[in-house]
Amino acid sequence: MGKFDGYLICTDLDGTFTNGHDICGENAKYVKYFQDNGGLFTVSTGRLPGHFSDFEGFRPNCPVITHNGAVIYDFEKDEILYKRALPNNCTELCDFAFGNEKISRLHMCEMYEVSVCKTLSDVRRDAEYFKAVFCIDDEQETIIFRDKLKERFGDRYCIFLGWSTGIEALAKDINKGTAVKKLREILGDKVKKMICVGDSESDSFMMREADIGYAVENADKAAKAAADRVTVHYEKGAIAQIIRDIENELP
């Protein structure tokens, strides 16, 4: 028996746990301590499964959520446990996006690859896409276009800000919130308390499903509004601080 038995921490990566490919502060040290003492630690990210091979000294000890909630992947078994792709007619969404001159890039994400699409003909109708990412260089224009997409397609897709200048679209009702619910179901009675941590609107979905939702100090308004608590800036080792909080609050 370990002191953290029954605890699951599920964290976003970029701007929460990591800075690019670097794990911030004492996060790696404290995650190992948490895992060694019975805790389950994983990530919920917009990244694809291959991204995790770039980290040294860190490995989740339960399945990870990728594609911002569209996939749950088990590294130990090299197995996809859950996936929900975009509908086959997602070209309607892309066609609408290409009509906006503010769009600088469109990324279409398959299971292990990302395609940069410059025209509608680059979006393959036979591909299994899990999310579409619309990049705009201006933050205010990004919010305006997100709202236009939600007005036009919100009944068919889950649309949100992945970061301040990036809009993501997943299948209807698919997001980090639905994914952590599924992950908790997969893990069963191994999880007694789930803590979710993030910095953006995409993370707000899972914070609402958590027993305790944490936003980092640098989080956007949507993440902070959904959180139960706000912790330190991610560059100061927010996950390490949260693990210290958990330990201090143990019965």
Salt bridges, closest charged atoms under 4 A:
ASP12 OD1 - LYS176 NZ 3.15
ASP14 OD1 - ARG47 NH2 3.03
GLU26 OE2 - LYS29 NZ 3.53
GLU26 OE1 - ARG244 NH1 3.75
ASP36 OD2 - LYS32 NZ 2.77
ASP54 OD2 - HIS21 ND1 3.57
GLU76 OE2 - ARG59 NE 3.31
GLU92 OE1 - ARG156 NH1 2.91
GLU110 OE1 - ARG124 NH2 3.12
ASP126 OD1 - ARG124 NE 3.73
GLU128 OE1 - LYS83 NZ 3.42
ASP147 OD1 - ARG146 NH2 3.01
ASP155 OD1 - ARG156 NE 3.21
GLU168 OE1 - LYS131 NZ 2.81
GLU185 OE2 - LYS182 NZ 3.25
GLU201 OE1 - ARG146 NH1 3.17
ASP203 OD1 - LYS176 NZ 2.52
ASP211 OD2 - ARG184 NH2 2.98
GLU235 OE1 - HIS233 ND1 4.00
GLU247 OE2 - LYS3 NZ 2.61
GLU249 OE2 - ARG229 NH1 3.07
